[in-house]
């Protein structure tokens, strides 16, 4: 639960509000949060599409790497 005295005071004050007022309060806070968060991430993340483009990885290199990764993997059933 909240430990900030200001927040505790607000929670105590809102506990006596009628349900309709609590809903309106939540809507208002949600609108404020949307506004506050609007500028945090304005640029979209870089797309992963084409990440390996231009590396010229061959099918043989992929097969070799898969073999290397799985080489020491346990073969027996664990359980």
PyMOL commands that set and color helices and strands:
alter all, ss='L'
color gray80, all
select helices_A, chain A and resi 5-14+19-37+59-70
alter helices_A, ss='H'
color red, helices_A
deselect
rebuild
show_as cartoon
